[in-house]
Every structure is written in structure tokens, then in C-alpha cells.
């Protein structure tokens, strides 16, 4: 009978193979296949977050102004369609009469080199400041102007506190949006500009406590030579309710008819009819793109009620090692027990297979339960399952190959030790 490796050597082989698989997994994660597999996992987990229909219970409501037709504004440098400011101000004032918690306007008010986007911008912004004095925070969108000093974000220093960043980050045009900005700061600018969701929610996503900071994170910091930004994962569980529960408002009278739906809510104003307009984004689990205002609304909901967590690089490695240890740890202990009992045949390979299947089921269950219980998106657990499936088939041949390789050295060492013992005996 071929001699099986000792339990300690089997453990060493298993740890060695597990380390190789963890390193290979880290490389795969940076490749296109790994990114697509993580995206698939992310989509599956997001679908687990979908809430039952109860739009009235959400802290956020969207006012859809799609029927408010844009007007053409011409300047020496450009010609563009913009939302008519006078009608927009009337709608926002009607919303303010409904005693909302805050109002966010998903329209870019960034001034250009030639001044305000429309001649009525200054008047509209002044009206929004007046609403703020009534105790209702109002924010309007900025984009390109965040590269300017804060006093120039909206053209004049008095409008600075109205500004909120509204750009939605995307890896590419086809990929679903999964992250939103918490704040952005351009190089050389002293103050960060909050995103629309962050300004409306007034929630700051702080790092995890020291004991968990190495393994979990709620935000990630992106830095380049041009800017720094804080990003967070968006919980799209309430997206369907936000779409179904939107308030249609082409004028102030439409708002007055549904004023009870605004009381105490955070209100986002924008063009919110799916399939209409250019401000459309792919979102996980949805066949059709959705208007950007729903991403801001979902981000606001995330910050208020359902922030998501993800594993850091160190947390992933520890999780991978722990999953592997759940397989070869019991195998090692069983082998040690057999050795002490004098069992000759060693550990049956079926034990390794049984433990592998058990741990795979456990990993898949935990991956799905974590997102519901603690809102942790373990987006690489499918890769962990793949690594576990490969671990057993790789360990056994590795044991045999390495055993063949080191057997001659072990035999030579044994002969040398025997020769030395005989020499000492003769002496």
C-alpha cells in the first residue's frame, strides 16, 4: 500500500495550494472575466434587496417634471435646451408649501464662461434662497463649475450653499451604475462639494470603527491629479417604489393636488419619466434604463436608511483563507486523530469532498444572507466557490508530485543518518 503523507504534511500541501488559489483569484479579479463575474454577483445580491410595494413609507419622493417642455437658450458660445426657470420656481414654491424635509433639483445650474446658463438663473436661485430662509433646505445641481472656487460654483458667493454635485459615475456607457458620489473636491479648491444625495440626507458616511476598518468599508476614496471624490455603493432596493410613487408635476396646480404626499419627505425634482430624455442610466436588474433622478433618489435612500458595506482587499483575503480553512482544518484534525489511533489507510478522500460541498453551500448561503441581514455585498463569493471546487483536485496531485520530488532527498537523509549511527556504534 502506498504510504500517505502525514497529516502535518497534508496540511502544508493544502495551505500551499490555498495560497496559490487566493493569489490566482486576486489576479482574476483584475481581468475582464473577474469583473464580469463580480458584476453578475452584484446583480444577484441587489435583487435580494428589493423592497415590497410601499412607496408611501419611503423617506424620498420624486416629482416628475418631464411634461414641462424645455426652452431654447442661445448665447455667443452655445445653443441649448434648458428647463424654463419661471415655471420651475413656481413648482418648487408649491412643493415648499407642502412642508417637505428638503428639496433637491436635478438640473445643472453651472454657469459658463459667459455667465449664467439663462438670464433668469440669478432670479431663480434667489427664490430658492428665500425658501431656505423658511427652514426648508434647497439644493440645485452643478457639474463643470466644481473646478472653480466655491464662491463661483453658482456664479455668486451668496448662492454657494445651494450647490450640489449631480454627476453620476460610470465605468462605461453600457455597465450598470452601482456607485454614487458622496462629495467631490477639485485640485486646488479648498472646499468639497457634496453630492445631491449627501446634501439632502445630511448623512456623512464615516469609516468603520477601528476593529472593522481593515475588513469592511462603506465608502472608497478616489483620487487623481485633478480631483478627489468619495464614492459609496447604492442600494436600489426601493427603485421600483420610487418610480411607481412619483408625483407628476408640470405646474404648481399639479403639486397642490398631491400636496399630502410631500409632507415630511425629501423631494427630488427632475425629468423622471422612464424612456424619455437623454439622462438615462442602466441599473442592475432593470431591462430599460432609468432617468438619473432615480439614482439620486436611491442614493439618498441609501444614505438615510440602508447603507451598503463591502469587503476591503484584506477582508477578502481573510474570508478566502477562512473558507479554505473550513475544509482542510477538519481534514487535518481527522488525520491527526487517525494517526494517533494507529489507522494505516489514512484519511479517505471522500471526507475532503464532503467538507468541500458543505462549505460551498455554507459560503453561498452566507453570501445571500449577509446582504439581507447586515447589507454586506460579498461580491466575490462565487469566485470563492470556484476556488473551493478546484482546491481538492489540485491538492491530491500536488501531494503526489511533491512527495515523489522529495522522496529521494528523504531516502538520502535516512541513509546518511543510518551511516552516522553505525559509525558511532563502532566507535
MARTORMI-388003 format. One line per 5 residues: number of its first residue (from 1); for each residue x, y, z of N, C-alpha, C. Coordinates in steps of 0.1 Angstrom, whole numbers, always signed. Example, Ala and Ser with C-alpha at 12.3 -4.5 7.8 and 13.67 -1.06 7.14 Angstrom:
<pts>
1 = +132/-57/+78/+123/-45/+78/+132/-33/+78 | +128/-22/+71/+137/-11/+71/+129/+0/+79
</pts>
This chain:
<pts>
1 = +9/-12/+0/+0/+0/+0/+9/+12/+0 | +6/+22/-9/+14/+34/-9/+11/+42/+3 | +22/+47/+9/+22/+54/+21/+16/+68/+19 | +6/+72/+26/+0/+85/+25/+9/+95/+33 | +9/+108/+29/+16/+118/+36/+10/+119/+50
6 = +19/+124/+60/+14/+126/+73/+4/+137/+73 | -5/+138/+84/-14/+149/+85/-8/+163/+84 | +4/+164/+90/+10/+177/+90/+15/+181/+76 | +20/+171/+69/+24/+174/+55/+12/+177/+46 | +1/+169/+48/-11/+172/+41/-16/+186/+43
11 = -15/+190/+56/-19/+204/+59/-11/+214/+52 | +2/+212/+52/+11/+221/+45/+8/+222/+30 | +5/+210/+24/+2/+210/+10/-11/+218/+8 | -21/+216/+16/-34/+222/+15/-32/+238/+16 | -25/+242/+26/-22/+256/+28/-15/+262/+16
16 = -5/+255/+11/+2/+259/-1/-7/+261/-13 | -16/+251/-16/-25/+252/-27/-35/+263/-25 | -40/+265/-13/-50/+275/-9/-43/+289/-12 | -31/+291/-8/-24/+303/-10/-23/+306/-25 | -20/+296/-33/-19/+298/-48/-32/+302/-54
21 = -43/+295/-49/-56/+298/-54/-61/+312/-50 | -57/+317/-38/-61/+330/-34/-54/+340/-42 | -41/+338/-45/-33/+347/-54/-39/+347/-68 | -42/+335/-73/-48/+334/-87/-61/+342/-87 | -69/+340/-76/-82/+347/-76/-80/+363/-76
26 = -70/+367/-69/-67/+382/-69/-63/+387/-83 | -56/+378/-91/-53/+382/-105/-65/+382/-114 | -74/+371/-112/-86/+370/-120/-95/+382/-118 | -96/+387/-105/-104/+399/-102/-101/+411/-110 | -88/+412/-114/-84/+424/-122/-86/+422/-137
31 = -90/+410/-141/-93/+408/-155/-107/+410/-159 | -110/+410/-171/-124/+412/-176/-133/+401/-171 | -129/+389/-172/-137/+378/-167/-141/+380/-152 | -131/+383/-144/-134/+385/-130/-143/+397/-128 | -142/+408/-135/-151/+419/-133/-165/+415/-137
36 = -166/+408/-148/-180/+404/-152/-186/+394/-142 | -178/+385/-136/-183/+376/-126/-188/+384/-113 | -180/+394/-110/-184/+402/-98/-196/+410/-101 | -197/+415/-114/-209/+422/-117/-222/+413/-117 | -220/+401/-121/-231/+391/-120/-235/+389/-106
41 = -225/+387/-97/-228/+385/-83/-235/+398/-77 | -229/+410/-80/-235/+422/-76/-250/+423/-80 | -253/+419/-92/-267/+420/-97/-276/+410/-89 | -271/+398/-86/-279/+388/-79/-281/+394/-65 | -271/+400/-58/-273/+405/-45/-282/+417/-44
46 = -282/+425/-55/-291/+437/-55/-305/+433/-56 | -307/+422/-63/-321/+417/-65/-327/+412/-51 | -318/+408/-42/-322/+404/-29/-327/+416/-20 | -323/+428/-24/-326/+440/-16/-339/+446/-20 | -346/+441/-30/-359/+447/-35/-369/+447/-24
51 = -375/+459/-21/-385/+461/-11/-399/+457/-16 | -408/+453/-7/-422/+451/-11/-428/+465/-14 | -439/+465/-22/-445/+478/-26/-450/+486/-14 | -444/+497/-11/-449/+506/+0/-442/+519/-2 | -446/+526/-13/-439/+539/-17/-442/+549/-6
56 = -454/+549/+0/-457/+559/+10/-448/+559/+22 | -441/+547/+25/-433/+546/+36/-419/+551/+34 | -415/+554/+21/-402/+558/+18/-400/+572/+23 | -387/+576/+27/-385/+590/+31/-383/+599/+19 | -383/+594/+7/-379/+601/-5/-391/+600/-15
61 = -394/+611/-22/-403/+611/-33/-398/+619/-44 | -401/+615/-56/-396/+622/-69/-408/+629/-75 | -405/+642/-79/-415/+650/-86/-411/+650/-101 | -419/+644/-109/-416/+643/-124/-421/+655/-131 | -411/+663/-137/-415/+675/-145/-412/+673/-160
66 = -413/+660/-164/-410/+657/-178/-419/+665/-188 | -431/+667/-184/-441/+674/-192/-438/+689/-193 | -429/+694/-185/-425/+708/-185/-415/+709/-197 | -420/+714/-208/-412/+714/-220/-400/+724/-219 | -388/+720/-223/-377/+729/-223/-377/+740/-233
71 = -370/+750/-231/-369/+762/-240/-355/+763/-245 | -353/+769/-257/-340/+771/-263/-334/+784/-258 | -322/+783/-253/-314/+794/-249/-302/+795/-258 | -300/+807/-264/-288/+809/-272/-279/+819/-266 | -266/+817/-268/-256/+826/-264/-245/+826/-275
76 = -235/+836/-274/-225/+836/-284/-217/+823/-285 | -217/+815/-274/-208/+803/-274/-216/+790/-276 | -229/+790/-273/-237/+777/-274/-251/+780/-275 | -258/+769/-279/-273/+769/-281/-278/+756/-275 | -286/+757/-265/-290/+745/-257/-305/+746/-252
81 = -310/+734/-249/-323/+733/-243/-322/+734/-228 | -330/+742/-221/-330/+743/-207/-344/+743/-201 | -345/+739/-189/-358/+739/-182/-362/+753/-179 | -374/+758/-183/-378/+772/-180/-378/+775/-166 | -370/+785/-162/-368/+788/-148/-380/+793/-141
86 = -388/+801/-147/-400/+807/-140/-410/+796/-137 | -412/+786/-146/-421/+775/-142/-415/+766/-132 | -402/+764/-132/-395/+756/-122/-397/+762/-108 | -394/+775/-108/-396/+782/-95/-410/+780/-89 | -420/+782/-97/-434/+780/-93/-436/+766/-87
91 = -431/+756/-94/-432/+742/-89/-425/+740/-76 | -413/+746/-75/-405/+744/-62/-412/+751/-51 | -418/+763/-53/-425/+770/-43/-438/+762/-38 | -444/+756/-48/-456/+748/-44/-452/+736/-36 | -440/+730/-39/-435/+719/-31/-432/+724/-17
96 = -426/+735/-16/-422/+741/-3/-434/+743/+6 | -446/+746/+0/-458/+748/+7/-463/+735/+14 | -458/+724/+9/-462/+710/+14/-453/+706/+26 | -445/+715/+31/-436/+712/+42/-427/+700/+41 | -420/+700/+30/-410/+688/+28/-398/+690/+37
101 = -391/+679/+39/-379/+679/+47/-368/+686/+40 | -367/+685/+27/-356/+691/+19/-360/+690/+4 | -355/+698/-4/-358/+698/-19/-345/+698/-27 | -344/+688/-36/-332/+687/-44/-336/+688/-59 | -330/+697/-67/-333/+699/-81/-323/+693/-90
106 = -326/+682/-97/-317/+675/-105/-316/+682/-119 | -311/+695/-119/-309/+703/-131/-296/+710/-129 | -288/+710/-140/-275/+716/-139/-276/+732/-140 | -272/+739/-129/-272/+753/-129/-258/+759/-131 | -249/+750/-135/-235/+755/-136/-234/+767/-145
111 = -228/+778/-141/-226/+789/-150/-215/+786/-160 | -215/+792/-172/-205/+791/-182/-195/+803/-181 | -186/+803/-190/-176/+814/-191/-183/+827/-193 | -195/+827/-200/-202/+839/-203/-212/+843/-193 | -213/+835/-182/-222/+838/-171/-232/+827/-169
116 = -244/+831/-163/-254/+821/-160/-259/+814/-173 | -265/+802/-171/-270/+795/-183/-282/+802/-189 | -290/+808/-181/-301/+816/-187/-302/+829/-180 | -308/+839/-186/-309/+852/-179/-317/+852/-166 | -325/+841/-164/-334/+840/-152/-328/+832/-141
121 = -315/+827/-143/-309/+819/-133/-307/+826/-119 | -302/+838/-120/-300/+846/-107/-313/+848/-100 | -324/+851/-107/-337/+853/-100/-342/+840/-94 | -340/+828/-102/-344/+815/-97/-336/+811/-84 | -323/+813/-85/-315/+810/-73/-319/+819/-61
126 = -322/+831/-63/-326/+840/-52/-339/+835/-46 | -348/+830/-55/-361/+824/-49/-358/+812/-41 | -348/+804/-45/-345/+792/-37/-339/+795/-24 | -331/+806/-24/-325/+811/-11/-336/+816/-2 | -347/+822/-7/-358/+826/+1/-365/+814/+7
131 = -366/+803/+0/-372/+791/+6/-364/+785/+17 | -350/+786/+15/-341/+781/+26/-343/+789/+39 | -346/+802/+37/-348/+811/+49/-361/+807/+57 | -370/+799/+50/-382/+794/+57/-379/+781/+64 | -367/+777/+64/-363/+765/+71/-363/+752/+62
136 = -365/+753/+49/-365/+742/+40/-353/+742/+32 | -343/+733/+34/-331/+733/+26/-334/+730/+11 | -328/+738/+2/-330/+736/-12/-316/+735/-18 | -314/+725/-28/-301/+724/-35/-304/+722/-50 | -295/+728/-57/-296/+727/-72/-283/+721/-77
141 = -283/+715/-89/-272/+707/-94/-261/+716/-100 | -249/+712/-98/-237/+717/-105/-229/+706/-111 | -221/+709/-121/-212/+699/-127/-199/+705/-130 | -198/+711/-141/-185/+716/-146/-179/+727/-137 | -188/+734/-130/-183/+745/-122/-176/+741/-109
146 = -176/+728/-105/-169/+724/-93/-154/+726/-94 | -149/+728/-106/-134/+731/-107/-131/+745/-103 | -141/+753/-101/-139/+767/-97/-139/+769/-82 | -135/+780/-76/-137/+782/-62/-151/+781/-58 | -154/+777/-46/-168/+775/-41/-177/+788/-44
151 = -171/+799/-42/-179/+812/-44/-184/+813/-59 | -178/+805/-68/-182/+806/-82/-190/+794/-87 | -193/+785/-78/-200/+773/-82/-213/+776/-89 | -220/+786/-84/-233/+790/-89/-232/+805/-93 | -221/+810/-97/-219/+823/-102/-217/+834/-92
156 = -223/+833/-80/-222/+844/-70/-220/+837/-56 | -212/+844/-47/-209/+838/-34/-222/+835/-26 | -232/+843/-27/-244/+841/-19/-251/+828/-23 | -249/+823/-34/-255/+810/-39/-247/+798/-36 | -236/+799/-30/-227/+788/-28/-233/+776/-21
161 = -241/+779/-10/-246/+768/-2/-258/+760/-9 | -262/+765/-21/-272/+758/-28/-267/+747/-37 | -254/+747/-39/-247/+738/-49/-246/+724/-44 | -249/+715/-53/-248/+700/-50/-244/+693/-63 | -234/+685/-62/-228/+678/-74/-238/+667/-79
166 = -241/+667/-92/-251/+658/-97/-246/+648/-108 | -233/+647/-110/-228/+638/-120/-228/+624/-114 | -232/+614/-123/-233/+600/-119/-221/+593/-125 | -213/+587/-116/-201/+580/-121/-205/+567/-128 | -198/+564/-139/-200/+552/-147/-186/+547/-152
171 = -184/+534/-151/-172/+528/-156/-172/+529/-171 | -183/+526/-178/-185/+528/-192/-200/+530/-195 | -203/+533/-207/-217/+536/-210/-227/+524/-209 | -221/+512/-211/-230/+500/-211/-232/+494/-197 | -222/+496/-188/-222/+490/-175/-232/+496/-166
176 = -239/+488/-158/-249/+494/-149/-243/+503/-138 | -249/+513/-135/-244/+522/-124/-246/+515/-111 | -235/+515/-103/-236/+509/-90/-231/+518/-78 | -224/+529/-82/-219/+538/-71/-224/+552/-74 | -223/+560/-63/-227/+574/-64/-216/+582/-56
181 = -215/+594/-59/-206/+603/-52/-212/+608/-39 | -203/+608/-29/-207/+614/-16/-203/+629/-16 | -190/+631/-20/-185/+645/-22/-174/+645/-32 | -171/+656/-38/-160/+658/-47/-153/+671/-45 | -140/+670/-46/-132/+682/-44/-121/+683/-55
186 = -121/+694/-63/-112/+695/-73/-98/+700/-68 | -88/+697/-75/-74/+701/-70/-73/+716/-69 | -68/+721/-58/-66/+735/-56/-79/+742/-51 | -90/+734/-49/-102/+740/-43/-103/+737/-28 | -106/+746/-20/-105/+745/-6/-116/+737/+0
191 = -128/+736/-6/-139/+730/+0/-145/+719/-9 | -150/+709/-3/-156/+698/-11/-170/+702/-14 | -175/+697/-26/-189/+700/-30/-197/+687/-27 | -207/+687/-19/-215/+675/-16/-223/+671/-28 | -226/+658/-29/-235/+653/-39/-249/+657/-36
196 = -258/+656/-45/-272/+659/-42/-277/+650/-31 | -274/+637/-32/-279/+628/-21/-273/+631/-8 | -260/+634/-7/-254/+637/+6/-259/+650/+11 | -261/+661/+3/-267/+673/+8/-281/+672/+13 | -289/+664/+6/-303/+662/+10/-304/+654/+23
201 = -296/+643/+24/-298/+634/+36/-291/+640/+48 | -280/+648/+46/-272/+654/+57/-266/+642/+65 | -263/+631/+58/-256/+620/+64/-242/+619/+58 | -233/+617/+67/-219/+616/+63/-215/+601/+66 | -210/+594/+56/-206/+580/+57/-192/+580/+63
206 = -191/+577/+76/-178/+577/+82/-172/+563/+80 | -159/+562/+81/-152/+549/+81/-157/+540/+92 | -156/+527/+90/-160/+517/+100/-151/+519/+113 | -156/+515/+124/-147/+516/+136/-134/+508/+135 | -124/+512/+143/-111/+506/+141/-110/+491/+140
211 = -119/+484/+148/-118/+470/+148/-123/+463/+135 | -131/+471/+127/-136/+465/+115/-131/+473/+102 | -124/+484/+104/-120/+492/+93/-111/+485/+83 | -103/+475/+88/-94/+468/+80/-102/+458/+71 | -114/+454/+74/-121/+444/+67/-133/+449/+59
216 = -140/+459/+65/-153/+464/+59/-151/+479/+55 | -158/+484/+45/-159/+498/+42/-172/+502/+37 | -176/+514/+39/-188/+520/+34/-186/+529/+22 | -174/+535/+23/-170/+545/+12/-156/+541/+7 | -153/+546/-5/-140/+545/-10/-136/+558/-16
221 = -123/+561/-14/-118/+574/-18/-111/+573/-31 | -115/+580/-41/-109/+580/-55/-101/+593/-56 | -88/+592/-60/-80/+604/-61/-73/+604/-75 | -72/+615/-81/-64/+617/-93/-57/+631/-91 | -49/+634/-101/-42/+647/-101/-52/+658/-102
226 = -64/+656/-107/-74/+666/-110/-84/+668/-98 | -88/+657/-91/-98/+657/-82/-97/+646/-72 | -105/+647/-61/-107/+636/-51/-122/+635/-49 | -126/+623/-47/-140/+620/-45/-143/+608/-36 | -153/+609/-29/-157/+598/-20/-169/+591/-27
231 = -169/+578/-28/-179/+571/-35/-185/+560/-26 | -198/+557/-28/-204/+546/-20/-213/+538/-29 | -216/+525/-25/-225/+517/-32/-239/+521/-30 | -247/+520/-40/-261/+524/-39/-270/+512/-37 | -280/+513/-28/-290/+503/-26/-302/+506/-35
236 = -304/+498/-45/-315/+500/-54/-328/+493/-50 | -328/+489/-38/-340/+481/-34/-353/+488/-34 | -353/+501/-34/-365/+509/-34/-368/+515/-47 | -360/+512/-57/-362/+519/-70/-376/+517/-76 | -381/+505/-76/-394/+503/-82/-405/+511/-75
241 = -404/+512/-62/-413/+520/-54/-412/+535/-57 | -400/+540/-60/-397/+554/-63/-403/+557/-76 | -402/+548/-86/-408/+550/-99/-423/+550/-99 | -429/+540/-92/-443/+539/-91/-449/+550/-83 | -442/+555/-73/-448/+565/-64/-444/+580/-67
246 = -439/+582/-79/-435/+596/-83/-448/+605/-84 | -446/+618/-82/-456/+628/-83/-454/+635/-96 | -465/+635/-104/-464/+641/-117/-467/+656/-115 | -458/+665/-120/-460/+679/-117/-454/+688/-128 | -463/+691/-137/-459/+701/-148/-461/+715/-144
251 = -469/+717/-133/-471/+731/-129/-475/+730/-114 | -476/+742/-108/-479/+743/-93/-492/+737/-90 | -502/+737/-99/-515/+731/-96/-515/+716/-94 | -506/+710/-103/-504/+695/-101/-499/+692/-88 | -490/+700/-83/-484/+697/-70/-494/+699/-59
256 = -502/+710/-60/-512/+712/-49/-522/+701/-48 | -525/+694/-59/-535/+683/-58/-529/+671/-51 | -516/+670/-50/-509/+658/-43/-500/+663/-32 | -504/+674/-26/-495/+680/-16/-493/+671/-4 | -503/+663/+0/-501/+654/+11/-490/+644/+10
261 = -486/+641/-3/-476/+631/-5/-462/+637/-3 | -461/+650/-1/-448/+657/+0/-445/+659/+15 | -455/+660/+24/-453/+664/+37/-442/+655/+44 | -431/+662/+49/-421/+655/+57/-411/+646/+48 | -413/+647/+35/-404/+639/+27/-393/+647/+21
266 = -382/+640/+17/-372/+646/+9/-376/+645/-6 | -377/+657/-13/-383/+657/-26/-372/+660/-36 | -371/+651/-46/-362/+654/-57/-370/+657/-70 | -366/+668/-76/-373/+673/-88/-365/+671/-100 | -371/+665/-110/-363/+662/-123/-372/+655/-133
271 = -366/+653/-145/-373/+647/-156/-373/+632/-153 | -384/+626/-148/-384/+613/-142/-392/+602/-150 | -396/+605/-162/-404/+595/-169/-394/+586/-176 | -395/+573/-173/-385/+563/-179/-387/+563/-194 | -376/+562/-201/-376/+561/-215/-376/+574/-222
276 = -377/+585/-215/-378/+598/-222/-366/+607/-217 | -360/+614/-227/-349/+622/-224/-336/+615/-225 | -325/+623/-224/-312/+617/-226/-305/+613/-213 | -311/+618/-202/-305/+615/-189/-309/+601/-184 | -305/+591/-191/-309/+577/-188/-297/+568/-184
281 = -299/+559/-174/-288/+551/-170/-292/+537/-168 | -283/+528/-171/-285/+514/-169/-284/+511/-154 | -293/+503/-149/-294/+500/-134/-296/+485/-133 | -289/+479/-123/-290/+465/-120/-304/+459/-120 | -307/+448/-127/-319/+442/-127/-331/+448/-134
286 = -328/+459/-142/-338/+466/-150/-335/+464/-164 | -345/+461/-172/-343/+459/-186/-341/+472/-193 | -348/+482/-189/-347/+495/-195/-339/+505/-186 | -332/+515/-192/-325/+525/-184/-336/+534/-177 | -331/+540/-166/-340/+548/-158/-334/+562/-158
291 = -342/+573/-156/-337/+586/-155/-328/+588/-143 | -318/+597/-145/-308/+599/-134/-314/+603/-121 | -325/+610/-121/-331/+615/-108/-334/+603/-99 | -337/+591/-104/-339/+580/-96/-327/+574/-89 | -315/+576/-96/-303/+572/-90/-300/+581/-78
296 = -302/+594/-80/-300/+604/-69/-310/+600/-57 | -322/+597/-61/-332/+593/-51/-328/+580/-43 | -323/+570/-51/-319/+558/-45/-307/+560/-36 | -298/+569/-41/-286/+572/-32/-290/+579/-19 | -300/+588/-20/-305/+594/-8/-311/+584/+1
301 = -319/+575/-4/-325/+564/+4/-314/+556/+11 | -303/+553/+3/-292/+545/+8/-286/+552/+20 | -283/+565/+19/-276/+572/+30/-285/+573/+42 | -298/+574/+40/-308/+576/+51/-311/+563/+58 | -313/+552/+51/-319/+540/+57/-311/+528/+54
306 = -303/+527/+44/-298/+514/+40/-284/+514/+34 | -274/+520/+41/-261/+520/+36/-255/+506/+34 | -248/+504/+23/-242/+491/+20/-227/+490/+24 | -223/+478/+27/-209/+476/+31/-203/+466/+20 | -190/+467/+20/-182/+458/+11/-169/+454/+18
311 = -163/+443/+14/-151/+439/+20/-139/+446/+14 | -130/+450/+22/-117/+455/+17/-109/+444/+11 | -97/+447/+5/-88/+437/+0/-84/+427/+10 | -80/+433/+22/-76/+424/+33/-88/+416/+38 | -100/+421/+38/-111/+414/+43/-114/+402/+33
316 = -112/+405/+20/-114/+394/+11/-104/+382/+13 | -92/+386/+15/-81/+376/+17/-84/+367/+29 | -88/+374/+40/-91/+367/+52/-103/+358/+50 | -114/+363/+43/-125/+355/+40/-122/+343/+32 | -114/+345/+22/-109/+334/+13/-102/+323/+21
321 = -93/+328/+30/-85/+318/+38/-94/+311/+48 | -103/+318/+54/-112/+312/+63/-121/+301/+57 | -126/+304/+45/-134/+294/+37/-125/+281/+34 | -113/+284/+30/-104/+272/+27/-101/+264/+40 | -99/+272/+51/-96/+265/+63/-107/+257/+69
326 = -119/+260/+65/-131/+252/+69/-131/+238/+63 | -123/+237/+52/-122/+224/+45/-110/+216/+51 | -98/+222/+49/-86/+214/+53/-83/+214/+68 | -90/+223/+76/-88/+222/+90/-94/+210/+96 | -107/+206/+93/-112/+194/+98/-105/+181/+93
331 = -100/+182/+80/-93/+171/+74/-80/+169/+82 | -73/+180/+85/-61/+178/+93/-63/+172/+107 | -74/+177/+114/-77/+172/+127/-81/+157/+127 | -88/+154/+116/-92/+140/+115/-80/+131/+112 | -71/+135/+104/-59/+128/+101/-50/+126/+113
336 = -50/+137/+121/-42/+136/+134/-48/+126/+143 | -61/+125/+143/-68/+116/+152/-65/+102/+147 | -66/+99/+134/-64/+86/+129/-49/+82/+131 | -40/+91/+130/-26/+88/+132/-24/+83/+147 | -30/+90/+156/-28/+86/+170/-35/+73/+173
341 = -45/+70/+166/-52/+57/+168/-46/+46/+160 | -35/+49/+152/-28/+38/+145/-35/+34/+133 | -44/+42/+127/-50/+38/+114/-40/+39/+103 | -39/+29/+95/-29/+28/+84/-33/+34/+71 | -46/+33/+68/-50/+38/+55/-51/+53/+53
346 = -50/+60/+63/-51/+75/+62/-65/+80/+61 | -66/+92/+56/-80/+99/+56/-86/+96/+42 | -98/+91/+42/-105/+89/+29/-107/+102/+22 | -105/+102/+8/-107/+114/+0/-122/+119/+1 | -131/+110/+3/-145/+114/+4/-147/+124/+15
351 = -139/+124/+26/-141/+134/+36/-138/+148/+31 | -128/+149/+23/-125/+162/+17/-136/+167/+8 | -141/+157/+0/-152/+161/-9/-165/+165/-2 | -168/+158/+9/-180/+161/+17/-178/+175/+23 | -167/+178/+29/-164/+191/+35/-165/+202/+25
356 = -159/+199/+13/-159/+210/+2/-173/+213/-1 | -182/+203/-4/-196/+206/-7/-203/+213/+4 | -200/+209/+16/-207/+216/+28/-203/+230/+29 | -190/+233/+27/-185/+247/+28/-190/+255/+16 | -191/+249/+4/-197/+257/-7/-211/+261/-5
361 = -219/+252/+1/-233/+255/+4/-233/+266/+15 | -224/+265/+25/-223/+275/+35/-220/+289/+30 | -209/+289/+21/-205/+302/+15/-216/+308/+7 | -223/+300/-1/-234/+305/-9/-245/+311/-1 | -248/+304/+10/-259/+308/+19/-255/+321/+26
366 = -243/+321/+31/-238/+333/+38/-238/+345/+29 | -233/+343/+16/-233/+354/+6/-246/+360/+4 | -257/+352/+4/-271/+357/+2/-277/+363/+15 | -273/+357/+26/-279/+361/+39/-273/+375/+44 | -260/+376/+41/-253/+388/+46/-259/+401/+40
371 = -264/+400/+27/-269/+412/+21/-283/+416/+27 | -290/+406/+33/-303/+409/+39/-301/+413/+53 | -292/+406/+60/-291/+408/+75/-283/+421/+78 | -271/+422/+72/-262/+433/+75/-259/+442/+63 | -265/+439/+52/-263/+447/+39/-248/+447/+35
376 = -242/+436/+36/-228/+434/+32/-229/+427/+18 | -223/+434/+8/-222/+428/-5/-209/+421/-7 | -210/+408/-6/-198/+399/-8/-198/+395/-22 | -192/+404/-31/-193/+403/-45/-184/+393/-51 | -175/+387/-43/-166/+377/-49/-169/+363/-44
381 = -180/+361/-38/-182/+348/-32/-184/+337/-42 | -188/+340/-54/-188/+330/-65/-174/+326/-69 | -165/+335/-68/-151/+331/-71/-146/+322/-60 | -150/+325/-47/-146/+316/-36/-151/+302/-38 | -163/+301/-43/-169/+288/-46/-161/+281/-56
386 = -157/+288/-67/-149/+282/-77/-135/+277/-72 | -129/+285/-63/-116/+282/-58/-118/+269/-49 | -129/+268/-41/-131/+256/-33/-132/+244/-42 | -139/+245/-53/-141/+234/-62/-127/+229/-68 | -118/+238/-70/-105/+235/-75/-95/+230/-65
391 = -98/+233/-52/-88/+230/-42/-85/+215/-40 | -96/+207/-39/-94/+193/-37/-87/+186/-49 | -91/+188/-62/-85/+182/-73/-70/+186/-75 | -67/+198/-70/-53/+203/-71/-44/+197/-60 | -50/+196/-48/-42/+192/-36/-36/+178/-38
396 = -45/+169/-42/-41/+154/-43/-29/+152/-53 | -30/+157/-65/-18/+155/-74/-6/+163/-69 | -8/+174/-62/+3/+182/-57/+10/+174/-46 | +2/+167/-38/+8/+159/-28/+17/+148/-34 | +12/+141/-44/+19/+130/-50/+32/+135/-57
401 = +30/+146/-65/+42/+152/-72/+53/+156/-62 | +49/+164/-52/+59/+168/-42/+65/+157/-34 | +57/+147/-32/+61/+135/-24/+72/+128/-32 | +69/+126/-46/+79/+120/-54/+92/+128/-55 | +90/+141/-55/+102/+150/-57/+111/+150/-44
406 = +105/+149/-32/+113/+150/-20/+117/+136/-15 | +111/+125/-21/+113/+112/-16/+128/+108/-17 | +135/+111/-28/+149/+108/-29/+158/+115/-18 | +154/+128/-16/+161/+135/-5/+159/+130/+8 | +147/+125/+11/+144/+119/+24/+151/+106/+25
411 = +152/+98/+14/+159/+85/+15/+174/+87/+17 | +180/+97/+10/+194/+100/+12/+197/+104/+27 | +188/+113/+32/+189/+117/+46/+189/+106/+55 | +179/+96/+52/+178/+85/+61/+191/+76/+61 | +196/+74/+48/+209/+66/+47/+220/+73/+54
416 = +221/+86/+53/+232/+93/+60/+231/+92/+75 | +219/+93/+80/+217/+92/+95/+220/+78/+99 | +216/+68/+91/+219/+54/+95/+234/+51/+95 | +241/+57/+85/+255/+55/+85/+262/+62/+96 | +257/+73/+100/+263/+80/+112/+261/+72/+124
421 = +249/+66/+126/+246/+59/+138/+255/+46/+139 | +257/+40/+127/+266/+28/+127/+280/+32/+130 | +285/+43/+125/+298/+48/+128/+300/+51/+143 | +290/+57/+149/+291/+60/+163/+291/+47/+172 | +283/+37/+166/+282/+24/+174/+296/+17/+173
426 = +303/+17/+162/+316/+10/+161/+326/+18/+169 | +325/+31/+169/+334/+38/+177/+333/+35/+192
</pts>
